[in-house]
Amino acid sequence: MTETLRQPGSARIETAGRLLIIGCGNPLGGEDSVAAKILGDLRARGDGAGRSCFLGQPGVELLDLPAEAEVVLFVDAVVSGAPPGTLHLVSLPSRDVLPRALGSLSSHGWNLAETLSLARALERPLPRMMLLGVEIGSVSPGAELSPALAAAVALVLDRFPRLEAFLLGTDSRRWPVHRRFPPGDTSFPGDTAC
C-alpha cells in the first residue's frame, strides 16, 4: 500500500483500496480543519492507512484519481446555513451543498465542477464520488473545534465502518442526492441497506 500526501508542487495521488478518502480544507484554519482531524484520527486507529490523503485545496490533480478506487469520499467543512455540527452526505457533483475547498466560489482557483467538466472533455473515467460535509460555524484561524463539531467528528469516527459499508455496498444510482444529519442525530450514515 502506498500513500502520497500532496505537497506544494506535487500533483500525484497514490493510494490503495476500493475507498479513497480525500480530506480538504485548511489544517490550521480553526473549524475548517475538521477534515484533517477526521483523517488524522482515522489513520491513528488504522482505518485510513493507505487509502486516504489530505489535499487541502484540490484541483486538477483529481484527474489522477487512482483507477482502482471504486468510491471517492471527500471530507470537507461546509457552510450551508444548517446548525454547526450537522453532517451532510451528498452525491457529487452537486449544486446543493458545496464543500469549502471544492466550491465554485473557492479562492483556490480550480474547483471540483471545473475538474469534472475537464475529465468528461478528456474522456477520463472517474469513480463514484460522495461528500461528507461537516457544517462549521467559524473559520477563525487557530480556533479549537466547537463542542458541536467535536461531537460530529466523534460520530463519524464511531460510525465509519457503517459509512464505508454504505459507500461500497450501494449502487451510486441509489445514493441519496443529499442526506442531512443534524447535531445529535445518531442515525448517521443512515440505512446501509438502501
DODRENTOR-870769 format. One record per residue (C-alpha): residue in one letter; z, x, y; chain. Coordinates in nm, 3 decimals. Each point is the difference from the previous one (the first is absolute). Layout:
N
<a, <Z, X, Y>, A>
...
This chain:
194
<m, <0.000, 0.000, 0.000>, A>
<t, <-0.092, 0.132, 0.340>, A>
<e, <0.096, -0.110, 0.345>, A>
<t, <-0.120, 0.111, 0.339>, A>
<l, <0.166, -0.115, 0.318>, A>
<r, <-0.230, -0.004, 0.298>, A>
<q, <0.076, 0.266, 0.253>, A>
<p, <-0.189, 0.046, 0.327>, A>
<g, <-0.354, 0.110, -0.085>, A>
<s, <0.018, -0.123, -0.360>, A>
<a, <-0.219, -0.286, -0.120>, A>
<r, <0.064, -0.020, -0.376>, A>
<i, <0.214, -0.250, -0.186>, A>
<e, <0.085, 0.119, -0.350>, A>
<t, <0.229, -0.210, -0.216>, A>
<a, <0.017, -0.121, -0.356>, A>
<g, <0.067, -0.351, -0.127>, A>
<r, <-0.128, -0.354, 0.001>, A>
<l, <0.204, -0.089, 0.311>, A>
<l, <-0.036, 0.218, 0.308>, A>
<i, <0.262, -0.052, 0.271>, A>
<i, <-0.094, 0.112, 0.351>, A>
<g, <0.271, 0.010, 0.262>, A>
<c, <-0.098, -0.034, 0.364>, A>
<g, <0.185, 0.037, 0.328>, A>
<n, <0.200, 0.256, 0.187>, A>
<p, <0.279, 0.160, -0.206>, A>
<l, <0.180, 0.085, 0.326>, A>
<g, <-0.071, -0.335, 0.169>, A>
<g, <0.321, -0.195, -0.057>, A>
<e, <-0.076, -0.319, -0.191>, A>
<d, <-0.368, 0.103, -0.020>, A>
<s, <0.124, 0.251, -0.260>, A>
<v, <0.076, -0.279, -0.250>, A>
<a, <-0.293, 0.097, -0.227>, A>
<a, <0.113, 0.363, -0.012>, A>
<k, <0.348, -0.123, -0.099>, A>
<i, <-0.137, -0.223, -0.278>, A>
<l, <-0.230, 0.271, -0.140>, A>
<g, <0.272, 0.265, 0.023>, A>
<d, <0.247, -0.218, -0.188>, A>
<l, <-0.258, -0.093, -0.266>, A>
<r, <-0.081, 0.367, -0.054>, A>
<a, <0.368, 0.095, -0.014>, A>
<r, <0.053, -0.233, -0.292>, A>
<g, <-0.330, 0.096, -0.167>, A>
<d, <-0.201, -0.316, 0.074>, A>
<g, <-0.241, 0.160, 0.244>, A>
<a, <-0.063, 0.342, -0.148>, A>
<g, <-0.368, 0.077, -0.039>, A>
<r, <-0.123, -0.332, 0.133>, A>
<s, <0.105, -0.022, 0.361>, A>
<c, <-0.082, 0.172, 0.323>, A>
<f, <0.102, -0.037, 0.361>, A>
<l, <-0.299, 0.013, 0.231>, A>
<g, <0.172, -0.103, 0.320>, A>
<q, <-0.317, -0.096, 0.185>, A>
<p, <-0.268, -0.056, -0.265>, A>
<g, <-0.366, -0.020, 0.087>, A>
<v, <-0.325, 0.116, -0.156>, A>
<e, <0.183, 0.194, -0.273>, A>
<l, <0.046, -0.342, -0.163>, A>
<l, <-0.363, 0.035, -0.109>, A>
<d, <0.129, 0.260, -0.248>, A>
<l, <0.238, -0.236, -0.179>, A>
<p, <0.021, 0.114, -0.361>, A>
<a, <-0.240, -0.185, -0.228>, A>
<e, <0.267, -0.040, -0.268>, A>
<a, <0.226, -0.206, 0.226>, A>
<e, <-0.030, -0.368, -0.086>, A>
<v, <0.218, -0.115, 0.288>, A>
<v, <0.096, 0.157, 0.330>, A>
<l, <0.321, -0.123, 0.158>, A>
<f, <0.031, 0.086, 0.368>, A>
<v, <0.359, 0.000, 0.128>, A>
<d, <0.040, -0.026, 0.374>, A>
<a, <0.202, -0.151, 0.281>, A>
<v, <-0.146, -0.319, 0.146>, A>
<v, <0.063, -0.199, 0.314>, A>
<s, <-0.102, -0.364, -0.043>, A>
<g, <0.280, -0.184, 0.177>, A>
<a, <0.194, -0.071, -0.322>, A>
<p, <0.369, 0.096, -0.015>, A>
<p, <0.064, 0.374, -0.058>, A>
<g, <0.039, 0.072, -0.369>, A>
<t, <-0.261, -0.257, -0.106>, A>
<l, <-0.219, 0.134, -0.282>, A>
<h, <-0.370, -0.080, -0.006>, A>
<l, <-0.235, 0.031, -0.298>, A>
<v, <-0.352, -0.023, 0.139>, A>
<s, <-0.333, 0.043, -0.176>, A>
<l, <-0.217, 0.248, 0.187>, A>
<p, <-0.205, -0.015, 0.204>, A>
<s, <0.179, -0.269, 0.199>, A>
<r, <-0.003, -0.140, 0.349>, A>
<d, <0.340, -0.161, -0.056>, A>
<v, <0.238, 0.296, 0.025>, A>
<l, <-0.104, 0.346, 0.110>, A>
<p, <0.200, 0.304, -0.102>, A>
<r, <0.098, 0.207, 0.303>, A>
<a, <-0.180, 0.315, -0.114>, A>
<l, <-0.310, -0.182, -0.131>, A>
<g, <-0.053, -0.271, 0.258>, A>
<s, <-0.304, -0.040, 0.220>, A>
<l, <0.209, 0.060, 0.311>, A>
<s, <0.126, 0.329, -0.138>, A>
<s, <0.005, 0.297, 0.233>, A>
<h, <-0.082, 0.217, -0.302>, A>
<g, <-0.373, -0.049, 0.056>, A>
<w, <-0.133, -0.112, -0.338>, A>
<n, <0.140, -0.299, -0.185>, A>
<l, <-0.013, -0.167, -0.339>, A>
<a, <-0.259, -0.263, 0.098>, A>
<e, <-0.236, 0.270, 0.129>, A>
<t, <0.056, 0.210, -0.312>, A>
<l, <-0.072, -0.295, -0.231>, A>
<s, <-0.318, -0.078, 0.194>, A>
<l, <-0.109, 0.362, -0.033>, A>
<a, <0.079, -0.002, -0.375>, A>
<r, <-0.217, -0.308, -0.046>, A>
<a, <-0.283, 0.157, 0.203>, A>
<l, <0.025, 0.315, -0.215>, A>
<e, <0.023, -0.213, -0.316>, A>
<r, <0.330, 0.165, -0.090>, A>
<p, <0.209, -0.189, -0.257>, A>
<l, <0.355, -0.071, 0.113>, A>
<p, <0.297, -0.114, -0.208>, A>
<r, <0.183, -0.327, 0.058>, A>
<m, <0.230, 0.032, 0.301>, A>
<m, <0.324, -0.164, 0.108>, A>
<l, <0.233, 0.055, 0.293>, A>
<l, <0.377, -0.002, -0.034>, A>
<g, <0.094, -0.051, 0.363>, A>
<v, <0.356, 0.025, 0.124>, A>
<e, <0.062, -0.186, 0.324>, A>
<i, <0.168, 0.225, 0.252>, A>
<g, <0.183, -0.083, 0.319>, A>
<s, <0.000, 0.331, 0.185>, A>
<v, <-0.222, 0.305, 0.027>, A>
<s, <0.252, 0.215, 0.185>, A>
<p, <-0.044, 0.360, -0.122>, A>
<g, <0.295, 0.135, -0.194>, A>
<a, <0.171, -0.337, -0.044>, A>
<e, <0.161, -0.076, -0.335>, A>
<l, <-0.129, -0.287, -0.213>, A>
<s, <0.170, -0.325, 0.098>, A>
<p, <0.215, -0.175, -0.263>, A>
<a, <-0.284, -0.252, -0.052>, A>
<l, <-0.249, 0.279, -0.073>, A>
<a, <0.245, 0.188, -0.220>, A>
<a, <0.045, -0.321, -0.204>, A>
<a, <-0.379, -0.043, -0.025>, A>
<v, <-0.038, 0.360, -0.122>, A>
<a, <0.274, -0.053, -0.259>, A>
<l, <-0.173, -0.317, -0.124>, A>
<v, <-0.337, 0.177, -0.032>, A>
<l, <0.162, 0.283, -0.196>, A>
<d, <0.187, -0.241, -0.226>, A>
<r, <-0.309, -0.211, -0.067>, A>
<f, <-0.257, 0.280, -0.017>, A>
<p, <-0.057, -0.038, -0.378>, A>
<r, <-0.076, -0.372, 0.053>, A>
<l, <-0.229, 0.083, 0.293>, A>
<e, <-0.190, 0.255, -0.207>, A>
<a, <-0.036, -0.248, -0.289>, A>
<f, <-0.127, -0.262, 0.245>, A>
<l, <-0.256, 0.235, 0.156>, A>
<l, <-0.132, 0.141, -0.327>, A>
<g, <0.017, -0.322, -0.199>, A>
<t, <-0.166, -0.238, 0.243>, A>
<d, <-0.370, -0.031, 0.065>, A>
<s, <-0.061, 0.070, 0.369>, A>
<r, <-0.190, -0.328, 0.031>, A>
<r, <0.330, -0.171, -0.076>, A>
<w, <0.205, 0.209, 0.242>, A>
<p, <0.150, -0.198, 0.283>, A>
<v, <-0.160, 0.044, 0.339>, A>
<h, <0.348, 0.032, 0.149>, A>
<r, <0.346, -0.044, -0.148>, A>
<r, <0.292, 0.023, 0.239>, A>
<f, <0.359, 0.068, -0.112>, A>
<p, <0.250, -0.053, 0.284>, A>
<p, <0.321, 0.207, 0.010>, A>
<g, <0.228, -0.108, -0.283>, A>
<d, <-0.283, -0.145, -0.213>, A>
<t, <0.061, 0.173, -0.331>, A>
<s, <-0.304, -0.155, -0.169>, A>
<f, <-0.205, 0.308, 0.102>, A>
<p, <-0.264, 0.076, -0.124>, A>
<g, <-0.035, -0.356, -0.124>, A>
<d, <-0.133, -0.127, -0.330>, A>
<t, <-0.141, 0.296, -0.192>, A>
<a, <-0.182, -0.234, -0.235>, A>
<c, <-0.233, -0.160, 0.257>, A>
